[in-house]
Amino acid sequence: MMDSENVLQRITIDPNICFGKPTVRGMRYSVELILELLSSGMSYQEILDDYPSLEKKDILACIMFANNIVRYKNFQYAV
Protein backbone atom coordinates (compact mmCIF):
# COMPACT_ATOMS: atom_id res chain seq x y z
CA MET A 1 0.00 0.00 0.00
CA MET A 2 1.31 3.44 -0.87
CA ASP A 3 1.15 6.33 1.55
CA SER A 4 0.86 10.03 0.79
CA GLU A 5 4.60 10.55 1.19
CA ASN A 6 5.34 8.13 -1.66
CA VAL A 7 2.78 9.90 -3.85
CA LEU A 8 4.44 13.24 -3.24
CA GLN A 9 7.76 11.73 -4.30
CA ARG A 10 6.35 10.26 -7.52
CA ILE A 11 3.86 12.93 -8.62
CA THR A 12 5.45 16.26 -9.46
CA ILE A 13 4.17 19.59 -10.70
CA ASP A 14 6.55 21.76 -12.68
CA PRO A 15 5.32 24.69 -14.77
CA ASN A 16 7.97 23.82 -17.40
CA ILE A 17 6.74 20.24 -17.88
CA CYS A 18 3.37 19.51 -19.53
CA PHE A 19 2.14 23.04 -18.84
CA GLY A 20 2.26 22.45 -15.08
CA LYS A 21 0.01 19.39 -15.08
CA PRO A 22 0.83 16.76 -12.45
CA THR A 23 3.31 14.28 -13.96
CA VAL A 24 5.08 11.11 -12.92
CA ARG A 25 8.55 11.75 -11.48
CA GLY A 26 9.12 14.86 -13.59
CA MET A 27 8.78 12.90 -16.83
CA ARG A 28 6.35 13.91 -19.54
CA TYR A 29 3.78 11.31 -18.49
CA SER A 30 0.88 13.21 -16.96
CA VAL A 31 -1.39 11.76 -14.31
CA GLU A 32 -4.18 12.53 -16.76
CA LEU A 33 -2.58 10.32 -19.44
CA ILE A 34 -2.16 7.39 -17.07
CA LEU A 35 -5.77 7.67 -15.89
CA GLU A 36 -6.98 7.85 -19.49
CA LEU A 37 -5.04 4.70 -20.34
CA LEU A 38 -6.51 2.87 -17.35
CA SER A 39 -10.03 4.06 -18.12
CA SER A 40 -9.67 2.87 -21.72
CA GLY A 41 -9.22 -0.63 -20.35
CA MET A 42 -5.46 -1.02 -20.48
CA SER A 43 -3.99 -3.17 -17.75
CA TYR A 44 -1.07 -2.12 -15.59
CA GLN A 45 1.14 -4.51 -17.52
CA GLU A 46 0.06 -3.14 -20.91
CA ILE A 47 0.88 0.39 -19.76
CA LEU A 48 4.25 -0.73 -18.39
CA ASP A 49 4.99 -2.54 -21.66
CA ASP A 50 4.16 0.57 -23.72
CA TYR A 51 5.99 2.97 -21.36
CA PRO A 52 9.05 1.09 -20.04
CA SER A 53 10.31 4.02 -17.95
CA LEU A 54 7.19 3.77 -15.77
CA GLU A 55 6.91 1.51 -12.73
CA LYS A 56 3.82 -0.08 -11.23
CA LYS A 57 4.21 2.25 -8.23
CA ASP A 58 3.90 5.22 -10.63
CA ILE A 59 0.52 3.97 -11.82
CA LEU A 60 -0.64 3.40 -8.25
CA ALA A 61 0.57 6.89 -7.32
CA CYS A 62 -1.55 8.37 -10.15
CA ILE A 63 -4.62 6.57 -8.86
CA MET A 64 -3.96 7.69 -5.28
CA PHE A 65 -3.33 11.27 -6.43
CA ALA A 66 -6.65 11.35 -8.30
CA ASN A 67 -8.42 9.74 -5.36
CA ASN A 68 -7.11 12.44 -3.02
CA ILE A 69 -8.34 15.18 -5.36
CA VAL A 70 -11.82 13.67 -5.52
CA ARG A 71 -11.87 13.04 -1.78
CA TYR A 72 -10.94 16.57 -0.74
CA LYS A 73 -12.40 18.67 -3.54
CA ASN A 74 -15.81 20.21 -2.89
CA PHE A 75 -17.74 19.55 -6.08
CA GLN A 76 -20.97 21.35 -6.89
CA TYR A 77 -23.12 19.85 -9.59
CA ALA A 78 -25.58 21.83 -11.64
CA VAL A 79 -28.96 20.20 -11.87
C-alpha positions in Angstrom: 0.0 0.0 0.0 1.3 3.4 -0.9 1.2 6.3 1.5 0.9 10.0 0.8 4.6 10.5 1.2 5.3 8.1 -1.7 2.8 9.9 -3.8 4.4 13.2 -3.2 7.8 11.7 -4.3 6.4 10.3 -7.5 3.9 12.9 -8.6 5.5 16.3 -9.5 4.2 19.6 -10.7 6.5 21.8 -12.7 5.3 24.7 -14.8 8.0 23.8 -17.4 6.7 20.2 -17.9 3.4 19.5 -19.5 2.1 23.0 -18.8 2.3 22.4 -15.1 0.0 19.4 -15.1 0.8 16.8 -12.5 3.3 14.3 -14.0 5.1 11.1 -12.9 8.5 11.7 -11.5 9.1 14.9 -13.6 8.8 12.9 -16.8 6.3 13.9 -19.5 3.8 11.3 -18.5 0.9 13.2 -17.0 -1.4 11.8 -14.3 -4.2 12.5 -16.8 -2.6 10.3 -19.4 -2.2 7.4 -17.1 -5.8 7.7 -15.9 -7.0 7.8 -19.5 -5.0 4.7 -20.3 -6.5 2.9 -17.3 -10.0 4.1 -18.1 -9.7 2.9 -21.7 -9.2 -0.6 -20.3 -5.5 -1.0 -20.5 -4.0 -3.2 -17.7 -1.1 -2.1 -15.6 1.1 -4.5 -17.5 0.1 -3.1 -20.9 0.9 0.4 -19.8 4.3 -0.7 -18.4 5.0 -2.5 -21.7 4.2 0.6 -23.7 6.0 3.0 -21.4 9.1 1.1 -20.0 10.3 4.0 -18.0 7.2 3.8 -15.8 6.9 1.5 -12.7 3.8 -0.1 -11.2 4.2 2.2 -8.2 3.9 5.2 -10.6 0.5 4.0 -11.8 -0.6 3.4 -8.3 0.6 6.9 -7.3 -1.6 8.4 -10.1 -4.6 6.6 -8.9 -4.0 7.7 -5.3 -3.3 11.3 -6.4 -6.7 11.3 -8.3 -8.4 9.7 -5.4 -7.1 12.4 -3.0 -8.3 15.2 -5.4 -11.8 13.7 -5.5 -11.9 13.0 -1.8 -10.9 16.6 -0.7 -12.4 18.7 -3.5 -15.8 20.2 -2.9 -17.7 19.5 -6.1 -21.0 21.3 -6.9 -23.1 19.8 -9.6 -25.6 21.8 -11.6 -29.0 20.2 -11.9 
